[in-house]
Amino acid sequence: MPPDGDGNDIFGRGETEAVGGVEYLLFDSLVHHLIEKGVLTKNDALSVVQSAAEVVRGRTSDGQSPTLQTSAALSLLERTYSSFEAVPGSRGPSGMDGHNVHSLRPPLHGDRPKFPSDD
């Protein structure tokens, strides 16, 4: 990252993480693995990202432009959402399609979470 006049990182830690640090790779890989194993449903993974995006979007006051950190975080969350959305809905005869995941409560965002938009 290019430093500003004081020699500090102008983007801060949030931008560094949003670029795709090890933490992100571990999280993304873990969730994909849990979906493939049938421990987590695709819908639940999308719902988690939706909730996080709503919290991050809520940091921006009405009518104000998001900060660089907020924009970077939303960009990362959108990429994550797309990554989970690309997981096939059914794993075929192997039974790895989430049917062995027992719902303890109704899904927070219903049957089809959506990535929040500016609408």
C-alpha positions in Angstrom: 0.0 0.0 0.0 1.3 3.5 -0.8 2.1 5.5 2.3 0.7 9.0 2.8 2.9 12.0 3.7 3.3 10.8 7.3 4.5 7.3 6.2 1.3 5.7 7.3 -0.7 3.3 5.2 -3.5 5.5 3.7 -5.9 2.7 3.5 -5.4 1.2 7.0 -5.9 -2.4 8.0 -9.4 -2.6 6.5 -8.2 -2.2 2.9 -5.4 -4.7 3.5 -7.9 -7.3 4.7 -10.3 -6.5 1.8 -7.6 -7.2 -0.8 -7.8 -10.9 0.2 -5.6 -11.6 3.2 -5.1 -15.0 4.7 -8.0 -14.5 7.1 -10.4 -14.1 4.1 -9.0 -17.1 2.3 -9.3 -19.3 5.4 -12.9 -18.1 6.0 -13.9 -18.6 2.4 -12.3 -22.1 2.2 -13.8 -23.2 5.5 -17.4 -22.2 4.4 -17.0 -23.9 1.1 -15.8 -27.0 2.8 -18.7 -27.0 5.3 -21.2 -26.6 2.4 -19.5 -29.5 0.5 -19.7 -31.7 3.7 -23.3 -30.8 4.2 -22.7 -29.2 7.6 -23.8 -25.8 6.3 -26.4 -25.0 3.7 -25.6 -22.6 0.8 -28.6 -20.5 2.0 -27.2 -20.1 5.5 -23.8 -19.1 4.1 -25.4 -16.5 1.9 -27.5 -15.3 4.8 -24.3 -14.8 7.0 -22.7 -12.7 4.2 -26.0 -10.7 3.8 -26.1 -9.9 7.5 -22.5 -8.8 7.5 -23.1 -6.6 4.5 -26.1 -5.0 6.1 -24.0 -4.1 9.2 -21.2 -2.7 7.1 -23.7 -0.7 4.9 -25.3 0.6 8.1 -22.0 2.3 9.1 -22.6 4.9 6.3 -24.9 7.7 7.4 -27.8 8.5 5.1 -26.7 10.6 2.2 -23.0 10.2 2.8 -20.5 8.4 0.7 -18.9 5.3 2.2 -15.4 5.6 3.4 -12.6 3.7 1.6 -12.6 1.1 4.3 -16.4 0.6 4.1 -16.3 0.4 0.3 -13.5 -2.1 0.4 -15.4 -4.2 3.0 -18.5 -4.2 0.9 -16.5 -5.2 -2.2 -15.0 -8.1 -0.3 -18.4 -9.2 1.0 -19.9 -9.0 -2.5 -17.1 -11.2 -3.8 -17.7 -13.6 -1.0 -21.4 -13.7 -1.6 -20.8 -14.4 -5.3 -18.4 -17.1 -4.4 -21.0 -18.9 -2.2 -23.7 -18.2 -4.7 -21.7 -20.1 -7.3 -21.8 -23.3 -5.3 -24.0 -25.8 -7.1 -27.4 -26.3 -5.5 -27.3 -30.0 -5.5 -24.3 -32.4 -5.1 -26.1 -35.2 -6.8 -26.4 -38.7 -5.4 -23.7 -38.2 -2.8 -26.2 -36.6 -0.4 -24.0 -33.5 0.1 -26.7 -31.0 -0.6 -27.6 -29.9 2.8 -30.5 -32.3 3.5 -28.6 -33.6 6.5 -28.5 -30.2 8.0 -31.3 -29.9 10.6 -32.8 -26.4 10.9 -33.0 -25.3 14.5 -34.8 -22.1 13.5 -36.2 -20.6 10.3 -33.6 -19.0 8.1 -33.0 -15.4 9.1 -33.4 -14.1 5.6 -35.9 -16.6 4.3 -35.4 -19.0 1.5 -33.4 -16.7 -0.7 -31.0 -14.2 0.9 -30.0 -11.2 -1.3 -26.9 -9.1 -1.2 -28.0 -5.6 0.0 -28.0 -2.9 -2.6 -28.3 0.9 -2.4 -32.0 0.6 -3.5 
